[in-house]
Each structure stands twice: as C-alpha cells, then as structure tokens.
C-alpha cells in the first residue's frame, strides 16, 4: 500500500478554490497591513488590533477578554475577507472586465471596500466617522487597495483563466 500526498491542486478551476485562496491571501495581507500600520502609528500590538475588530460585537469588553476576543476578531476579519472575495467572484461571472482588467479593477475594488467599510459598517458599529484624519484615510485606503482588492482580483483572474 502506498500513500499518495493529499495536496490541494492549485491549478484546477474551481469557484471554491478562487474564494478559498482569495479570501485567505487577502485576509492575511490585510490583517498584517493593519497590524503593521497600527504598530507604527500607535505602538499597539496585533492583539489590540484583533480585539478592536471583536469590539464591533463585544464593545469595550473586548479589550478585557485577552486572546479569546483576539481570536474572535481574527475569525470576524477572515469572514469579512471571504465575503468580499465571494462578492468579487460572483460579480466577475457577469462583468468580464473584472477578470480582463484585474489590476485596475482590483485596486478600484479596494477603494469600494474601503468606502463601504468606513462609510457604512464602521459608523453603524462604532457610531463615529472614519473619514478623517486624511493621513488615516490614505493609509487605510491604500492597505485595502493593495491587500484586499488587488489580491482578490488577481486570484479570481488566475482561477478564471485556468478554466478557459
């Protein structure tokens, strides 16, 4: 009896693989970008960043819950990344320019994600505006353009091209 390696074939066309890899890559890049940005600007830890995400559900108690709330924040973060990837993938089935012009569309998608998160989700969750100061807007939007929009678009294109 021989054991065959159980590797995930990356080249096979599959909407599930596009969403799996797109969400994983974008979520990892985005949370890394957020942690680095917050550390450089405020000196706060990655645990604080993840607890901030969880505070959308738990409120201020999130910061007293240690690794439990940080783990919840990480789970919420990846749920959001996978949701954005799924939205782009579904849109790309009808709007082929999202695949054909993946770099431009991905960067634009990052702006759309930033506008939605900062114009709708975060104000509803935290009851304050996230459109200032300008430096934070530029940093935050840049992170989402490069770490969410671009990788999602490129991964979706990769899996779309392999099915042609």
C-alpha positions as protocol buffer text, in pm:
chain_id: "A"
residue {
  index: 1
  type: UNK
  ca { x: 0 y: 0 z: 0 }
}
residue {
  index: 2
  type: UNK
  ca { x: 141 y: 341 z: -95 }
}
residue {
  index: 3
  type: UNK
  ca { x: 37 y: 672 z: 46 }
}
residue {
  index: 4
  type: UNK
  ca { x: -31 y: 945 z: -208 }
}
residue {
  index: 5
  type: UNK
  ca { x: 24 y: 1303 z: -95 }
}
residue {
  index: 6
  type: UNK
  ca { x: -300 y: 1486 z: -23 }
}
residue {
  index: 7
  type: UNK
  ca { x: -205 y: 1821 z: -175 }
}
residue {
  index: 8
  type: UNK
  ca { x: -465 y: 2074 z: -281 }
}
residue {
  index: 9
  type: UNK
  ca { x: -428 y: 2114 z: -658 }
}
residue {
  index: 10
  type: UNK
  ca { x: -390 y: 2489 z: -703 }
}
residue {
  index: 11
  type: UNK
  ca { x: -427 y: 2493 z: -1083 }
}
residue {
  index: 12
  type: UNK
  ca { x: -767 y: 2326 z: -1111 }
}
residue {
  index: 13
  type: UNK
  ca { x: -1051 y: 2565 z: -1198 }
}
residue {
  index: 14
  type: UNK
  ca { x: -1297 y: 2594 z: -915 }
}
residue {
  index: 15
  type: UNK
  ca { x: -1502 y: 2877 z: -768 }
}
residue {
  index: 16
  type: UNK
  ca { x: -1435 y: 2731 z: -426 }
}
residue {
  index: 17
  type: UNK
  ca { x: -1059 y: 2746 z: -478 }
}
residue {
  index: 18
  type: UNK
  ca { x: -1079 y: 3104 z: -604 }
}
residue {
  index: 19
  type: UNK
  ca { x: -1274 y: 3205 z: -296 }
}
residue {
  index: 20
  type: UNK
  ca { x: -1064 y: 2992 z: -59 }
}
residue {
  index: 21
  type: UNK
  ca { x: -730 y: 3127 z: -182 }
}
residue {
  index: 22
  type: UNK
  ca { x: -852 y: 3482 z: -248 }
}
residue {
  index: 23
  type: UNK
  ca { x: -1002 y: 3519 z: 99 }
}
residue {
  index: 24
  type: UNK
  ca { x: -705 y: 3356 z: 268 }
}
residue {
  index: 25
  type: UNK
  ca { x: -444 y: 3566 z: 89 }
}
residue {
  index: 26
  type: UNK
  ca { x: -637 y: 3893 z: 114 }
}
residue {
  index: 27
  type: UNK
  ca { x: -731 y: 3834 z: 477 }
}
residue {
  index: 28
  type: UNK
  ca { x: -372 y: 3754 z: 571 }
}
residue {
  index: 29
  type: UNK
  ca { x: -227 y: 4053 z: 385 }
}
residue {
  index: 30
  type: UNK
  ca { x: -490 y: 4290 z: 521 }
}
residue {
  index: 31
  type: UNK
  ca { x: -457 y: 4193 z: 887 }
}
residue {
  index: 32
  type: UNK
  ca { x: -78 y: 4205 z: 852 }
}
residue {
  index: 33
  type: UNK
  ca { x: -101 y: 4552 z: 696 }
}
residue {
  index: 34
  type: UNK
  ca { x: -336 y: 4668 z: 970 }
}
residue {
  index: 35
  type: UNK
  ca { x: -113 y: 4532 z: 1247 }
}
residue {
  index: 36
  type: UNK
  ca { x: 200 y: 4691 z: 1100 }
}
residue {
  index: 37
  type: UNK
  ca { x: 23 y: 5023 z: 1042 }
}
residue {
  index: 38
  type: UNK
  ca { x: -120 y: 5036 z: 1394 }
}
residue {
  index: 39
  type: UNK
  ca { x: 213 y: 4933 z: 1546 }
}
residue {
  index: 40
  type: UNK
  ca { x: 400 y: 5206 z: 1358 }
}
residue {
  index: 41
  type: UNK
  ca { x: 140 y: 5474 z: 1431 }
}
residue {
  index: 42
  type: UNK
  ca { x: 49 y: 5392 z: 1791 }
}
residue {
  index: 43
  type: UNK
  ca { x: 282 y: 5118 z: 1914 }
}
residue {
  index: 44
  type: UNK
  ca { x: -15 y: 4890 z: 1986 }
}
residue {
  index: 45
  type: UNK
  ca { x: 5 y: 4512 z: 1950 }
}
residue {
  index: 46
  type: UNK
  ca { x: -160 y: 4278 z: 1699 }
}
residue {
  index: 47
  type: UNK
  ca { x: -376 y: 4153 z: 1987 }
}
residue {
  index: 48
  type: UNK
  ca { x: -514 y: 4507 z: 2026 }
}
residue {
  index: 49
  type: UNK
  ca { x: -592 y: 4522 z: 1653 }
}
residue {
  index: 50
  type: UNK
  ca { x: -780 y: 4191 z: 1666 }
}
residue {
  index: 51
  type: UNK
  ca { x: -962 y: 4294 z: 1983 }
}
residue {
  index: 52
  type: UNK
  ca { x: -1064 y: 4613 z: 1803 }
}
residue {
  index: 53
  type: UNK
  ca { x: -1228 y: 4401 z: 1535 }
}
residue {
  index: 54
  type: UNK
  ca { x: -1407 y: 4195 z: 1800 }
}
residue {
  index: 55
  type: UNK
  ca { x: -1518 y: 4512 z: 1977 }
}
residue {
  index: 56
  type: UNK
  ca { x: -1768 y: 4559 z: 1697 }
}
residue {
  index: 57
  type: UNK
  ca { x: -1961 y: 4272 z: 1860 }
}
residue {
  index: 58
  type: UNK
  ca { x: -1838 y: 4279 z: 2219 }
}
residue {
  index: 59
  type: UNK
  ca { x: -1799 y: 4651 z: 2276 }
}
residue {
  index: 60
  type: UNK
  ca { x: -1532 y: 4782 z: 2511 }
}
residue {
  index: 61
  type: UNK
  ca { x: -1531 y: 4449 z: 2699 }
}
residue {
  index: 62
  type: UNK
  ca { x: -1336 y: 4307 z: 2406 }
}
residue {
  index: 63
  type: UNK
  ca { x: -1018 y: 4467 z: 2538 }
}
residue {
  index: 64
  type: UNK
  ca { x: -1056 y: 4280 z: 2870 }
}
residue {
  index: 65
  type: UNK
  ca { x: -1103 y: 3935 z: 2717 }
}
residue {
  index: 66
  type: UNK
  ca { x: -744 y: 3868 z: 2611 }
}
residue {
  index: 67
  type: UNK
  ca { x: -677 y: 3606 z: 2348 }
}
residue {
  index: 68
  type: UNK
  ca { x: -1042 y: 3495 z: 2338 }
}
residue {
  index: 69
  type: UNK
  ca { x: -1158 y: 3825 z: 2193 }
}
residue {
  index: 70
  type: UNK
  ca { x: -848 y: 3845 z: 1971 }
}
residue {
  index: 71
  type: UNK
  ca { x: -938 y: 3503 z: 1825 }
}
residue {
  index: 72
  type: UNK
  ca { x: -1296 y: 3620 z: 1771 }
}
residue {
  index: 73
  type: UNK
  ca { x: -1161 y: 3931 z: 1598 }
}
residue {
  index: 74
  type: UNK
  ca { x: -946 y: 3717 z: 1370 }
}
residue {
  index: 75
  type: UNK
  ca { x: -1244 y: 3497 z: 1281 }
}
residue {
  index: 76
  type: UNK
  ca { x: -1459 y: 3803 z: 1207 }
}
residue {
  index: 77
  type: UNK
  ca { x: -1180 y: 3954 z: 999 }
}
residue {
  index: 78
  type: UNK
  ca { x: -1149 y: 3642 z: 781 }
}
residue {
  index: 79
  type: UNK
  ca { x: -1527 y: 3614 z: 747 }
}
residue {
  index: 80
  type: UNK
  ca { x: -1525 y: 3967 z: 608 }
}
residue {
  index: 81
  type: UNK
  ca { x: -1232 y: 3891 z: 374 }
}
residue {
  index: 82
  type: UNK
  ca { x: -1406 y: 3580 z: 241 }
}
residue {
  index: 83
  type: UNK
  ca { x: -1728 y: 3777 z: 194 }
}
residue {
  index: 84
  type: UNK
  ca { x: -1551 y: 4043 z: -13 }
}
residue {
  index: 85
  type: UNK
  ca { x: -1382 y: 3774 z: -219 }
}
residue {
  index: 86
  type: UNK
  ca { x: -1713 y: 3598 z: -281 }
}
residue {
  index: 87
  type: UNK
  ca { x: -1876 y: 3926 z: -390 }
}
residue {
  index: 88
  type: UNK
  ca { x: -1594 y: 3995 z: -639 }
}
residue {
  index: 89
  type: UNK
  ca { x: -1602 y: 3639 z: -770 }
}
residue {
  index: 90
  type: UNK
  ca { x: -1978 y: 3647 z: -827 }
}
residue {
  index: 91
  type: UNK
  ca { x: -1957 y: 3989 z: -995 }
}
residue {
  index: 92
  type: UNK
  ca { x: -1675 y: 3865 z: -1219 }
}
residue {
  index: 93
  type: UNK
  ca { x: -1900 y: 3593 z: -1362 }
}
residue {
  index: 94
  type: UNK
  ca { x: -2114 y: 3865 z: -1527 }
}
residue {
  index: 95
  type: UNK
  ca { x: -1868 y: 4153 z: -1558 }
}
residue {
  index: 96
  type: UNK
  ca { x: -1578 y: 4003 z: -1752 }
}
residue {
  index: 97
  type: UNK
  ca { x: -1375 y: 4325 z: -1734 }
}
residue {
  index: 98
  type: UNK
  ca { x: -1317 y: 4242 z: -1366 }
}
residue {
  index: 99
  type: UNK
  ca { x: -1110 y: 3948 z: -1489 }
}
residue {
  index: 100
  type: UNK
  ca { x: -962 y: 4108 z: -1802 }
}
residue {
  index: 101
  type: UNK
  ca { x: -850 y: 4423 z: -1620 }
}
residue {
  index: 102
  type: UNK
  ca { x: -777 y: 4261 z: -1284 }
}
residue {
  index: 103
  type: UNK
  ca { x: -509 y: 4501 z: -1163 }
}
residue {
  index: 104
  type: UNK
  ca { x: -708 y: 4820 z: -1225 }
}
residue {
  index: 105
  type: UNK
  ca { x: -1035 y: 4663 z: -1110 }
}
residue {
  index: 106
  type: UNK
  ca { x: -871 y: 4512 z: -803 }
}
residue {
  index: 107
  type: UNK
  ca { x: -727 y: 4846 z: -693 }
}
residue {
  index: 108
  type: UNK
  ca { x: -1067 y: 5007 z: -758 }
}
residue {
  index: 109
  type: UNK
  ca { x: -1236 y: 4728 z: -565 }
}
residue {
  index: 110
  type: UNK
  ca { x: -1012 y: 4806 z: -270 }
}
residue {
  index: 111
  type: UNK
  ca { x: -1146 y: 5164 z: -278 }
}
residue {
  index: 112
  type: UNK
  ca { x: -1505 y: 5032 z: -292 }
}
residue {
  index: 113
  type: UNK
  ca { x: -1435 y: 4802 z: 4 }
}
residue {
  index: 114
  type: UNK
  ca { x: -1278 y: 5089 z: 199 }
}
residue {
  index: 115
  type: UNK
  ca { x: -1574 y: 5320 z: 125 }
}
residue {
  index: 116
  type: UNK
  ca { x: -1828 y: 5058 z: 230 }
}
residue {
  index: 117
  type: UNK
  ca { x: -1644 y: 4956 z: 546 }
}
residue {
  index: 118
  type: UNK
  ca { x: -1568 y: 5315 z: 652 }
}
residue {
  index: 119
  type: UNK
  ca { x: -1890 y: 5472 z: 526 }
}
residue {
  index: 120
  type: UNK
  ca { x: -2140 y: 5207 z: 635 }
}
residue {
  index: 121
  type: UNK
  ca { x: -2010 y: 4920 z: 852 }
}
residue {
  index: 122
  type: UNK
  ca { x: -1779 y: 5101 z: 1094 }
}
residue {
  index: 123
  type: UNK
  ca { x: -2008 y: 5404 z: 1154 }
}
residue {
  index: 124
  type: UNK
  ca { x: -2300 y: 5169 z: 1225 }
}
residue {
  index: 125
  type: UNK
  ca { x: -2082 y: 4962 z: 1457 }
}
residue {
  index: 126
  type: UNK
  ca { x: -1889 y: 5235 z: 1637 }
}
residue {
  index: 127
  type: UNK
  ca { x: -2118 y: 5538 z: 1584 }
}
residue {
  index: 128
  type: UNK
  ca { x: -1848 y: 5772 z: 1458 }
}
residue {
  index: 129
  type: UNK
  ca { x: -1700 y: 5892 z: 1130 }
}
residue {
  index: 130
  type: UNK
  ca { x: -1395 y: 5720 z: 984 }
}
residue {
  index: 131
  type: UNK
  ca { x: -1332 y: 5971 z: 702 }
}
residue {
  index: 132
  type: UNK
  ca { x: -1065 y: 6168 z: 887 }
}
residue {
  index: 133
  type: UNK
  ca { x: -786 y: 6245 z: 952 }
}
residue {
  index: 134
  type: UNK
  ca { x: -665 y: 6249 z: 593 }
}
residue {
  index: 135
  type: UNK
  ca { x: -347 y: 6055 z: 676 }
}
residue {
  index: 136
  type: UNK
  ca { x: -553 y: 5766 z: 817 }
}
residue {
  index: 137
  type: UNK
  ca { x: -782 y: 5771 z: 515 }
}
residue {
  index: 138
  type: UNK
  ca { x: -487 y: 5746 z: 276 }
}
residue {
  index: 139
  type: UNK
  ca { x: -316 y: 5470 z: 476 }
}
residue {
  index: 140
  type: UNK
  ca { x: -635 y: 5271 z: 527 }
}
residue {
  index: 141
  type: UNK
  ca { x: -749 y: 5301 z: 167 }
}
residue {
  index: 142
  type: UNK
  ca { x: -402 y: 5208 z: 39 }
}
residue {
  index: 143
  type: UNK
  ca { x: -394 y: 4897 z: 257 }
}
residue {
  index: 144
  type: UNK
  ca { x: -733 y: 4782 z: 127 }
}
residue {
  index: 145
  type: UNK
  ca { x: -640 y: 4856 z: -234 }
}
residue {
  index: 146
  type: UNK
  ca { x: -316 y: 4656 z: -216 }
}
residue {
  index: 147
  type: UNK
  ca { x: -405 y: 4394 z: 44 }
}
residue {
  index: 148
  type: UNK
  ca { x: -773 y: 4322 z: -30 }
}
residue {
  index: 149
  type: UNK
  ca { x: -877 y: 4440 z: -377 }
}
residue {
  index: 150
  type: UNK
  ca { x: -565 y: 4353 z: -573 }
}
residue {
  index: 151
  type: UNK
  ca { x: -505 y: 4000 z: -439 }
}
residue {
  index: 152
  type: UNK
  ca { x: -873 y: 3910 z: -469 }
}
residue {
  index: 153
  type: UNK
  ca { x: -885 y: 4027 z: -830 }
}
residue {
  index: 154
  type: UNK
  ca { x: -561 y: 3850 z: -921 }
}
residue {
  index: 155
  type: UNK
  ca { x: -666 y: 3522 z: -760 }
}
residue {
  index: 156
  type: UNK
  ca { x: -1008 y: 3533 z: -925 }
}
residue {
  index: 157
  type: UNK
  ca { x: -839 y: 3603 z: -1259 }
}
residue {
  index: 158
  type: UNK
  ca { x: -598 y: 3313 z: -1205 }
}
residue {
  index: 159
  type: UNK
  ca { x: -876 y: 3065 z: -1147 }
}
residue {
  index: 160
  type: UNK
  ca { x: -1088 y: 3212 z: -1425 }
}
residue {
  index: 161
  type: UNK
  ca { x: -804 y: 3187 z: -1676 }
}
residue {
  index: 162
  type: UNK
  ca { x: -731 y: 2828 z: -1585 }
}
residue {
  index: 163
  type: UNK
  ca { x: -1087 y: 2735 z: -1681 }
}
residue {
  index: 164
  type: UNK
  ca { x: -1053 y: 2871 z: -2038 }
}
